[in-house]
Amino acid sequence: MVRGYLDHLAVERGLAANTIASYRRDLRRYAEHLTAAGVADLGEVAEADVAAFLAALRAGDDDHLPLSATSAARAVVAVRGLHRFALLDGLVPDDVAHEVRPPTPARRLPKAIPVESVVALIEAAGSTEGPRGLRDRTLLELLYGTGARISEAVGLAVDDLDRGQAAVRLAGKGGKQRVVPVGSFALRAVDDYLVRARPALAAAGRGGARGGALFLNARGGPLSRQSAWAILRTAAERAGLSVEVSPHTLRHSFATHLLDGGADVRVVQELLGHASVTTTQVYTLVTVDRLREVYATSHPRAHS
């Protein structure tokens, strides 16, 4: 049953491999919980068993640390999906997990950095002499200019760029593709990199660049996520940024700066590749906080 459900998620729903692996671990733990409770078949499960599993996740035991609300919620979503799948396949008479609600994770606001910090970061990335400096600057220009995830950026092929239309095709989660405009700064950086840097990097590899990857390492192969992370970390150190900068920081900044500039949240949703606008709306909380801060420091009667 579990294998059939996971196959359904992979084939019919197109969930990412990492998500499937997480669900597999969650459902294995669920099966162990049911076995320990003396429940041998999915048709014997009661709502109380599902609720007890959630409580066990949050409490932990000798073999497991207590799970955060986010991790426990993911496990409960996997369990609820399994029971719903079993009901639709006619394997159980009722969906006993339907009323068991996942815990609500604390809402964490995305961390964006000001525009001037983004500029300092990009310039620091490009301060290295030679092809690698041009590559690093182009990578950060594209991350900020398109809102791409780090995995989407390092997965780009040269053919994914349409310089005539000033756009790039990104392959997001679950293999879903979207086309995102590329701004003039990023476009100029790409042109410079393709002419002055990528051929030199490609020449270092045997037989040239493998697979037509846009971003290449010093050996002519595709740049890895880990190397891209290191590029970002080094640039942040050179720029002297006092805040922690992660691979997602430029994506968060992209979204926040668009909304600050008046972009519609549904447009930002499309650009980020979010399946639901609810995911994107967390950025609106950041802009409201910014408005409140400006009001508090600027309005003569903001404080008594």
C-alpha positions as CSV (number, residue, x, y, z in Angstrom):
1,M,0.0,0.0,0.0
2,V,2.7,2.5,1.0
3,R,4.7,1.6,-2.1
4,G,1.7,2.2,-4.3
5,Y,1.0,5.5,-2.6
6,L,4.6,6.7,-3.1
7,D,4.5,5.6,-6.7
8,H,1.3,7.7,-7.2
9,L,3.0,10.7,-5.7
10,A,6.0,10.4,-7.9
11,V,4.2,9.6,-11.2
12,E,0.8,11.2,-11.0
13,R,1.6,14.2,-8.7
14,G,5.2,14.7,-9.8
15,L,6.6,15.3,-6.3
16,A,10.4,15.8,-6.0
17,A,12.6,12.9,-5.1
18,N,13.6,14.5,-1.8
19,T,9.9,14.9,-0.8
20,I,9.2,11.3,-1.7
21,A,12.2,10.2,0.4
22,S,10.9,12.2,3.4
23,Y,7.4,10.8,3.0
24,R,8.9,7.2,2.9
25,R,10.7,7.8,6.2
26,D,7.6,9.3,7.8
27,L,5.4,6.4,6.7
28,R,7.9,3.8,7.9
29,R,7.8,5.4,11.3
30,Y,4.0,5.5,11.1
31,A,4.0,1.7,10.3
32,E,6.3,1.1,13.3
33,H,4.0,3.1,15.5
34,L,0.9,1.1,14.5
35,T,2.7,-2.2,14.9
36,A,3.7,-1.2,18.5
37,A,0.1,-0.3,19.1
38,G,-1.1,-3.7,18.0
39,V,-2.6,-2.5,14.7
40,A,-1.8,-4.9,11.9
41,D,-3.8,-3.5,9.0
42,L,-4.7,-0.1,7.7
43,G,-8.4,-1.0,7.9
44,E,-8.1,-1.4,11.6
45,V,-6.7,2.1,12.2
46,A,-8.9,4.5,14.2
47,E,-8.7,8.3,14.4
48,A,-7.2,7.9,17.9
49,D,-4.3,6.0,16.5
50,V,-3.5,8.8,14.0
51,A,-3.8,11.4,16.8
52,A,-1.5,9.3,19.0
53,F,1.1,9.2,16.2
54,L,1.1,12.9,16.0
55,A,1.5,13.2,19.8
56,A,4.4,10.7,19.7
57,L,6.1,12.7,17.0
58,R,6.0,15.9,19.1
59,A,7.0,14.1,22.3
60,G,9.8,11.9,20.9
61,D,10.9,8.7,22.5
62,D,14.1,6.7,23.2
63,D,14.8,6.3,19.5
64,H,13.6,9.6,18.2
65,L,14.0,13.3,19.1
66,P,10.9,15.4,19.4
67,L,9.9,16.8,16.0
68,S,9.4,20.4,15.3
69,A,5.9,21.6,14.3
70,T,7.1,21.8,10.6
71,S,8.5,18.2,10.5
72,A,5.5,16.8,12.4
73,A,3.1,18.5,10.0
74,R,4.9,17.0,7.0
75,A,4.6,13.5,8.6
76,V,0.9,14.0,9.3
77,V,0.3,15.2,5.7
78,A,2.0,12.0,4.5
79,V,-0.2,9.9,6.8
80,R,-3.4,11.7,5.8
81,G,-2.5,11.3,2.1
82,L,-2.0,7.6,2.6
83,H,-5.4,7.1,4.2
84,R,-7.1,9.2,1.6
85,F,-5.4,7.2,-1.2
86,A,-6.5,4.0,0.5
87,L,-10.1,5.2,0.7
88,L,-10.2,6.3,-3.0
89,D,-8.8,2.8,-3.9
90,G,-11.6,1.2,-2.0
91,L,-9.2,-0.5,0.5
92,V,-10.7,1.1,3.6
93,P,-14.3,2.1,4.4
94,D,-13.4,5.5,6.0
95,D,-10.8,8.1,6.0
96,V,-9.9,8.0,9.7
97,A,-7.1,10.6,9.4
98,H,-9.2,13.3,7.9
99,E,-9.9,15.1,11.1
100,V,-6.4,14.9,12.5
101,R,-4.9,18.4,11.7
102,P,-1.2,18.9,11.3
103,P,0.3,21.3,13.9
104,T,0.7,24.8,12.6
105,P,4.3,25.8,12.3
106,A,5.4,29.2,13.6
107,R,5.5,31.5,10.6
108,R,9.0,32.4,9.8
109,L,9.5,35.6,7.9
110,P,12.0,35.3,5.0
111,K,15.2,37.2,5.5
112,A,15.9,39.7,2.8
113,I,18.7,42.2,2.5
114,P,18.6,45.8,1.3
115,V,19.3,46.6,-2.3
116,E,22.6,48.2,-1.5
117,S,23.7,45.0,0.3
118,V,22.7,43.0,-2.8
119,V,24.9,45.3,-5.0
120,A,27.8,45.0,-2.6
121,L,27.4,41.2,-2.7
122,I,27.4,41.0,-6.5
123,E,30.4,43.4,-6.8
124,A,32.3,41.4,-4.2
125,A,31.6,38.2,-6.2
126,G,33.0,39.8,-9.3
127,S,36.2,41.1,-7.7
128,T,38.1,37.9,-8.4
129,E,40.3,38.3,-11.5
130,G,39.7,36.1,-14.6
131,P,36.9,33.8,-15.7
132,R,35.9,32.7,-12.2
133,G,35.1,36.3,-11.2
134,L,32.9,36.8,-14.2
135,R,31.2,33.5,-13.6
136,D,30.6,34.3,-9.9
137,R,29.2,37.7,-10.6
138,T,26.9,36.3,-13.3
139,L,25.6,33.6,-11.0
140,L,24.6,36.1,-8.3
141,E,23.2,38.6,-10.9
142,L,20.9,35.8,-12.2
143,L,19.9,34.6,-8.7
144,Y,18.8,38.1,-7.7
145,G,17.6,39.1,-11.2
146,T,15.3,36.1,-11.6
147,G,14.5,34.8,-8.1
148,A,15.8,31.4,-9.1
149,R,16.5,28.7,-6.5
150,I,20.2,27.8,-6.3
151,S,19.4,24.4,-7.7
152,E,17.6,26.0,-10.6
153,A,20.5,28.3,-11.4
154,V,23.2,25.7,-11.4
155,G,21.0,23.4,-13.4
156,L,20.7,25.9,-16.3
157,A,21.9,25.0,-19.7
158,V,23.1,27.6,-22.2
159,D,20.0,26.9,-24.3
160,D,17.7,27.8,-21.4
161,L,18.6,31.4,-21.9
162,D,16.8,33.4,-24.6
163,R,18.8,36.6,-24.8
164,G,16.7,37.9,-27.6
165,Q,13.6,37.8,-25.4
166,A,15.6,38.6,-22.3
167,A,14.1,35.5,-20.5
168,V,15.3,32.3,-18.9
169,R,13.5,28.9,-18.6
170,L,13.8,27.5,-15.1
171,A,13.1,23.9,-14.0
172,G,11.5,24.1,-10.6
173,K,10.2,21.6,-8.1
174,G,8.6,18.5,-9.5
175,G,10.0,19.3,-12.9
176,K,7.6,22.2,-13.4
177,Q,9.1,24.8,-15.8
178,R,8.5,28.5,-15.9
179,V,9.8,31.4,-18.0
180,V,11.2,34.4,-16.1
181,P,12.3,37.7,-17.5
182,V,16.0,38.6,-17.1
183,G,16.9,42.2,-16.2
184,S,19.4,44.3,-18.1
185,F,22.1,43.9,-15.4
186,A,21.9,40.2,-15.4
187,L,21.7,40.0,-19.1
188,R,24.9,42.1,-19.6
189,A,26.6,39.9,-17.0
190,V,25.5,36.7,-18.9
191,D,26.7,38.1,-22.3
192,D,30.1,39.1,-20.7
193,Y,30.5,35.6,-19.1
194,L,29.6,33.7,-22.3
195,V,32.1,35.6,-24.4
196,R,35.0,36.2,-21.9
197,A,34.8,33.4,-19.3
198,R,32.8,30.3,-20.2
199,P,35.0,29.3,-23.2
200,A,38.1,29.4,-20.9
201,L,36.4,27.3,-18.2
202,A,35.1,24.9,-20.9
203,A,38.6,24.5,-22.3
204,A,39.8,23.1,-19.0
205,G,37.6,20.1,-19.3
206,R,38.1,17.1,-21.5
207,G,36.1,17.5,-24.7
208,G,34.8,20.9,-23.6
209,A,31.8,21.6,-21.3
210,R,29.8,18.5,-20.6
211,G,26.0,18.8,-21.2
212,G,26.0,22.4,-22.2
213,A,25.7,23.6,-18.6
214,L,25.7,27.4,-18.3
215,F,27.8,27.6,-15.1
216,L,31.1,25.6,-15.2
217,N,33.6,24.8,-12.5
218,A,37.4,25.2,-12.9
219,R,37.6,21.7,-14.4
220,G,35.1,22.5,-17.2
221,G,32.2,20.5,-15.5
222,P,28.9,21.8,-14.3
223,L,29.0,23.9,-11.2
224,S,27.6,22.1,-8.1
225,R,25.2,23.5,-5.5
226,Q,27.9,23.3,-2.9
227,S,30.3,25.3,-5.0
228,A,27.6,27.9,-5.7
229,W,27.0,28.1,-1.9
230,A,30.7,28.7,-1.4
231,I,30.7,31.4,-4.0
232,L,27.9,33.2,-2.1
233,R,29.5,32.8,1.3
234,T,32.9,34.1,0.1
235,A,31.2,37.1,-1.6
236,A,29.3,37.9,1.7
237,E,32.6,37.8,3.6
238,R,34.3,40.1,1.1
239,A,31.4,42.5,1.1
240,G,31.5,42.7,4.9
241,L,27.8,41.9,5.3
242,S,26.9,41.7,9.0
243,V,23.9,39.4,8.4
244,E,24.0,35.8,7.5
245,V,23.5,35.2,3.8
246,S,22.2,31.8,2.6
247,P,21.5,30.6,-1.0
248,H,17.9,31.6,-0.5
249,T,18.7,35.1,0.6
250,L,18.8,36.5,-3.0
251,R,15.5,34.8,-3.8
252,H,13.9,36.3,-0.7
253,S,15.3,39.7,-1.6
254,F,14.1,39.4,-5.2
255,A,10.5,38.8,-3.9
256,T,10.6,41.4,-1.2
257,H,12.0,44.2,-3.4
258,L,9.4,43.4,-6.1
259,L,6.6,43.8,-3.6
260,D,8.2,46.9,-2.1
261,G,8.2,48.3,-5.7
262,G,4.5,47.7,-6.1
263,A,4.4,44.3,-7.9
264,D,1.2,42.3,-7.5
265,V,1.6,39.3,-5.3
266,R,0.2,36.9,-7.9
267,V,2.9,38.1,-10.4
268,V,5.6,37.4,-7.8
269,Q,4.0,34.0,-7.2
270,E,4.4,33.1,-10.9
271,L,8.0,34.4,-11.0
272,L,8.9,32.4,-7.9
273,G,7.2,29.3,-9.2
274,H,5.0,28.9,-6.1
275,A,2.1,26.5,-6.5
276,S,0.0,28.5,-4.1
277,V,-0.3,32.3,-3.6
278,T,-0.4,31.6,0.2
279,T,3.3,30.7,0.1
280,T,4.1,34.0,-1.6
281,Q,2.0,36.1,0.8
282,V,4.5,35.6,3.6
283,Y,6.6,38.2,1.8
284,T,3.7,40.7,2.2
285,L,4.3,40.5,5.9
286,V,7.8,41.7,5.4
287,T,6.7,44.7,3.4
288,V,4.1,45.6,6.0
289,D,6.8,45.5,8.7
290,R,8.9,47.8,6.5
291,L,6.0,50.2,6.1
292,R,5.5,50.2,9.8
293,E,9.1,50.9,10.4
294,V,9.2,53.8,8.0
295,Y,6.0,55.2,9.5
296,A,7.3,54.9,13.0
297,T,10.5,56.8,12.2
298,S,9.1,59.4,9.8
299,H,5.6,60.5,11.0
300,P,5.7,63.3,13.5
301,R,2.8,61.9,15.5
302,A,3.7,58.2,15.3
303,H,4.8,58.2,19.0
304,S,3.6,60.1,22.0
